[in-house]
Amino acid sequence: MTTRLFSILLTIAALTQATTAASVTAEQQVELTTSAGAIHGTLAIPPDTDKTGKVPVILIIAGSGPTDRDGNSLALPGKNNSYKMLADSLAAEGIASLRYDKRGIAASRAAGTSEANLRFDMYVDDAAAWIKQLQDGGRFSRVVVAGHSEGSLIGMLAAGKARTDALVSIAGPARRASAVLRDQMRPQIGAMPALWEAFETILASFEAGTTVEPMPPAVQSVPALASLFRLSVQPYMISWIKYAPAAEVARLAVPVLIVQGTHDIQVSVDEARALKAAKPDAELLLVEGMNHVLKNAPTDRLQNIATYSNPDLPIAPDVPKAIASLARRIAGR
C-alpha cells in the first residue's frame, strides 16, 4: 500500500510539473548552420520575457552516444526526457535555455560524418558556435554552458574557446576517458591476465595517440570489446582521451557549478570532488538520491536503470534551482 501511494504521489508530482512548465514555456525551433549541414535545437523562453527584459540563457549539452536534445537515447528503451524537464524547470525559474541534437543525432542526422572521420573536437566546435550564436544579437543577458556527462568536457572546452559567462558540469568525470574505461572494465576482465593485458595495451596506445591494427587476438575473441575498439572508432577515442577534464576545468576563469547525484551508477561522487579539487573556487552541489539522468532513484542497479526509461518521473528539483541561481547571480538579477 505504501509503495502504491508513493507511486501515485510521484505521478501527480510529474503531471503537476509538466502542466506548470507547459503553461510558462514558449519553445522555438532554431538551427546552427555548419559546413556539414544544419544542427537543430529548441530554444525555451520563459513567460513575459518581453516585459522583464533580457534573461540569461543556458546551453544544455547532451551526454555521449545517440542522446538527443530531450535526454533520450536510441541505445535505451523508452524515454526519460531529462533535458526537456530541465529546460521547462529553468523557464519556470525565469531562465531561457537552448538544447540541441548533436551532429549525426535525431534531427541533426544530416550534419553527421562517417564514424572514421568523427572527432571529439567537432562537438566542441559546434557547442562554441552555439555559444557565439546566443551571444550575438544581444537577446540574452548572459550565456551559461551546462554539459551533462561527456557533455561536461565538451562544455568546458567550448566555454574556454567561446568565453562564456559560466559553466555547469552535471555528472561529469574528472579523469580522462581511458581511466574511466579502466575502472569500468577491471571488475569484468581484471581477473583474466591475457585479456586485461591486451585491453591495457590498446588504451596505452590511444593515450599515446596511436591506433591499433591488428587488434590483439585476446580482444578479438570478445565481440563486445572488439566492437568497442573497432578501427573506425579509434581516431575518435584518441581525440577524446587526450583531454583531462580536471585540467580543463582548472583553466576556466569563469564561475563553475559542479552538480553530482549520490546515486549515480555511471559517474561517482569522487569524480565531482576531484573536479572541485582542481577548481577550488567552484561550487559543488551533491544531490542526495539523484542518479545519472537527474532523477531520484534507488541504489539497486536494475531499479536505478529503470528510471532511464521513465518519462513520468520528474528530475530532482535542486538541479534547475541551482543552475537558475547561478545564472541570476552572474546576471546581477
C-alpha positions in Angstrom: 0.0 0.0 0.0 2.8 2.4 0.9 4.6 1.6 -2.4 1.4 2.2 -4.4 0.8 5.5 -2.6 4.4 6.6 -3.3 4.0 5.8 -7.0 0.7 7.8 -7.2 2.4 10.8 -5.5 5.3 10.6 -8.0 2.9 10.5 -10.9 0.9 13.5 -9.5 4.2 15.4 -9.0 5.3 14.7 -12.5 2.0 15.8 -14.0 1.9 18.9 -12.0 5.5 19.8 -13.0 4.7 19.1 -16.7 1.5 21.1 -16.6 3.1 24.1 -14.9 6.1 24.1 -17.2 3.9 23.8 -20.3 1.9 26.8 -19.2 5.0 29.0 -18.9 7.4 27.8 -21.6 7.4 29.1 -25.2 9.6 26.9 -27.4 11.2 28.0 -30.7 12.9 25.7 -33.2 16.3 27.0 -34.1 19.3 25.8 -36.1 23.0 26.2 -36.3 24.5 26.3 -39.8 27.6 24.2 -40.3 29.6 23.2 -43.4 28.2 19.7 -43.0 24.6 20.8 -42.6 22.2 22.2 -40.0 22.2 21.3 -36.4 18.8 21.6 -34.9 17.8 22.8 -31.4 15.0 24.0 -29.2 15.1 27.4 -27.6 12.9 27.6 -24.4 11.8 31.1 -23.4 10.3 31.9 -20.0 7.0 33.9 -19.9 6.8 37.7 -20.0 10.4 37.9 -21.2 9.5 40.9 -23.4 8.2 42.7 -20.2 11.0 41.7 -17.9 13.9 42.4 -20.3 16.9 40.3 -21.1 17.2 37.0 -19.3 20.2 34.6 -19.0 20.2 31.5 -21.3 21.6 28.1 -20.6 23.2 26.0 -23.4 22.4 22.3 -22.5 24.9 19.9 -24.0 24.0 16.2 -24.1 26.0 13.3 -22.9 27.7 10.5 -25.0 26.2 8.2 -27.6 22.9 8.7 -29.5 21.4 11.0 -26.9 19.0 13.6 -28.3 18.1 17.2 -27.2 15.5 15.9 -24.7 17.9 13.5 -23.0 16.6 10.3 -24.7 18.9 7.7 -26.3 18.3 5.2 -29.1 20.5 2.8 -27.0 17.8 2.6 -24.3 14.2 1.7 -24.4 11.6 4.4 -23.8 12.3 8.0 -22.8 13.3 9.9 -19.7 13.0 13.5 -21.1 15.5 14.7 -18.5 16.9 17.6 -20.6 13.4 18.7 -21.6 12.3 18.7 -18.0 15.4 20.7 -17.1 14.6 23.3 -19.8 11.0 23.5 -18.6 12.0 23.9 -15.0 14.6 26.6 -15.9 11.8 28.5 -17.8 9.7 28.3 -14.7 12.6 30.0 -12.8 12.7 32.8 -15.4 15.8 31.4 -17.3 15.9 30.6 -21.0 17.7 27.6 -22.4 18.8 26.0 -25.7 19.2 22.3 -26.1 20.1 20.6 -29.4 20.6 17.3 -31.2 24.3 16.8 -31.7 25.5 16.4 -35.3 24.6 12.9 -36.6 21.8 12.5 -34.0 18.0 12.8 -34.5 17.0 16.0 -36.4 20.7 16.8 -36.9 21.5 13.4 -38.5 22.2 15.0 -41.9 25.0 17.1 -40.3 26.9 13.9 -39.2 30.0 12.5 -40.7 31.3 9.0 -41.1 32.4 7.2 -37.9 36.0 7.1 -39.2 36.1 10.9 -39.7 34.3 11.9 -36.4 36.4 13.7 -33.8 35.6 14.9 -30.3 36.7 18.4 -31.3 33.8 18.6 -33.8 31.4 18.5 -30.9 33.4 21.2 -29.1 33.3 23.5 -32.2 29.6 23.0 -32.5 29.0 24.0 -28.9 31.3 27.0 -29.2 29.3 28.1 -32.3 26.0 27.8 -30.4 27.5 30.0 -27.7 28.5 32.6 -30.2 25.1 32.5 -31.8 23.4 33.0 -28.5 25.8 35.9 -27.7 25.2 37.7 -31.0 22.2 40.0 -31.3 22.0 41.0 -27.7 18.9 38.9 -26.9 20.3 37.4 -23.7 22.0 39.0 -20.7 24.4 36.1 -20.1 25.2 32.7 -21.7 25.9 29.8 -19.4 27.0 26.3 -20.6 25.6 23.2 -18.8 27.2 20.0 -20.0 25.9 16.6 -18.9 28.2 13.5 -18.6 30.5 13.6 -21.7 28.9 17.0 -22.5 30.6 18.3 -19.3 34.0 18.1 -21.0 32.6 19.4 -24.3 31.2 22.3 -22.3 34.5 23.0 -20.5 36.4 23.2 -23.8 33.7 25.3 -25.6 33.4 27.7 -22.6 37.1 28.4 -22.8 37.0 28.7 -26.6 34.0 31.0 -26.8 34.4 32.8 -23.5 31.1 32.0 -22.0 29.9 33.6 -18.7 29.8 30.4 -16.5 29.9 26.7 -16.7 27.8 23.9 -15.1 29.2 20.4 -15.0 26.5 17.8 -14.4 27.6 14.2 -13.7 30.9 15.0 -15.4 34.0 12.8 -14.9 37.3 14.4 -13.7 39.6 11.9 -15.2 40.5 11.0 -18.8 38.1 8.7 -20.6 40.7 6.0 -20.6 41.0 6.0 -16.8 37.2 5.7 -16.5 37.2 2.8 -19.0 39.8 1.0 -16.9 37.7 1.3 -13.8 34.6 0.1 -15.6 36.3 -2.9 -17.2 38.6 -4.0 -14.3 35.8 -5.8 -12.4 34.8 -7.7 -15.6 38.1 -8.7 -17.1 40.7 -7.8 -14.5 41.0 -11.5 -13.4 41.8 -12.6 -16.9 45.5 -11.6 -17.4 45.8 -12.1 -21.1 42.7 -10.2 -21.9 43.5 -7.4 -19.4 47.0 -7.0 -20.8 45.6 -6.7 -24.3 43.0 -4.2 -23.1 45.7 -2.2 -21.4 47.9 -2.2 -24.5 45.1 -0.7 -26.6 44.4 2.1 -24.1 48.0 2.9 -23.7 48.3 3.2 -27.5 45.3 5.5 -27.6 46.9 7.6 -24.8 50.0 7.9 -27.0 47.9 9.0 -30.0 48.3 5.7 -31.9 45.7 3.4 -33.5 45.9 -0.3 -33.0 45.8 -2.6 -36.0 45.6 -5.6 -36.0 43.6 -6.0 -32.8 45.2 -8.3 -30.2 43.7 -11.8 -30.5 42.5 -11.8 -26.9 40.3 -8.7 -27.6 39.2 -10.1 -31.0 37.8 -13.1 -29.2 35.4 -10.9 -27.1 32.8 -9.4 -29.5 31.9 -6.6 -27.2 35.5 -5.4 -26.8 36.2 -5.9 -30.5 33.3 -3.6 -31.3 34.3 -1.0 -28.7 37.8 -0.8 -30.2 36.9 -1.2 -33.9 39.4 0.6 -36.2 36.8 3.1 -37.4 36.1 4.4 -34.0 39.7 4.6 -32.7 40.5 8.1 -34.1 37.5 9.5 -32.2 38.6 7.7 -29.0 42.1 9.1 -29.3 40.7 12.6 -29.9 38.6 12.2 -26.7 41.1 10.6 -24.4 43.7 13.3 -24.9 41.6 15.7 -22.7 41.7 15.5 -18.9 38.5 17.2 -17.5 40.2 18.2 -14.2 42.9 20.1 -16.1 40.4 21.8 -18.4 38.1 23.0 -15.7 41.1 24.4 -13.8 41.9 26.6 -16.8 38.5 28.3 -16.7 38.3 31.9 -15.4 34.5 31.9 -15.0 32.2 30.8 -12.3 31.8 27.0 -12.2 29.0 24.9 -10.7 29.6 21.1 -10.3 26.4 19.0 -9.9 26.6 15.3 -8.9 24.0 12.8 -7.8 24.9 10.5 -4.9 23.1 7.5 -6.6 24.8 7.9 -10.0 25.9 4.4 -11.0 27.9 5.8 -14.0 29.9 8.7 -12.5 30.9 8.6 -8.9 30.8 11.4 -6.3 34.6 11.1 -6.2 34.8 12.5 -9.8 32.8 15.6 -8.7 35.1 16.1 -5.7 38.1 15.7 -8.0 36.8 18.5 -10.2 36.2 20.6 -7.2 39.8 20.0 -6.0 41.0 21.1 -9.4 38.9 24.2 -9.3 38.7 25.2 -5.6 36.6 28.3 -6.2 33.9 26.2 -7.9 30.6 25.5 -6.2 29.9 21.8 -5.5 26.3 20.5 -5.3 25.8 16.9 -4.3 22.2 15.9 -4.8 21.1 13.2 -2.4 19.5 10.2 -4.2 19.9 11.6 -7.7 21.1 9.3 -10.5 22.8 9.9 -13.8 19.7 11.1 -15.6 18.9 13.6 -12.9 16.1 11.5 -11.3 15.7 10.3 -7.7 16.5 6.6 -7.8 17.4 3.6 -5.6 20.9 2.3 -5.4 19.9 -1.1 -6.8 21.3 -1.2 -10.3 18.3 -2.6 -12.1 15.9 -0.3 -10.4 18.2 2.7 -11.0 18.5 1.9 -14.7 14.7 1.6 -14.9 14.4 5.3 -14.3 16.3 6.0 -17.6 13.1 4.9 -19.4 10.5 6.6 -17.2 9.3 9.9 -18.6 6.8 10.3 -15.8 9.4 10.6 -13.1 10.4 14.2 -12.6 14.0 15.4 -12.4 15.5 16.4 -9.0 14.4 20.0 -8.4 17.7 21.0 -6.8 19.4 20.9 -10.2 17.4 23.6 -12.1 17.2 25.7 -8.9 21.0 25.7 -8.5 21.6 26.5 -12.2 19.0 29.3 -12.2 20.5 30.7 -9.0 24.0 30.8 -10.7 22.5 32.4 -13.8 20.7 35.1 -11.8 23.8 35.8 -9.7 26.1 36.4 -12.7 23.5 38.4 -14.4 23.0 40.6 -11.3 19.4 39.8 -11.0 
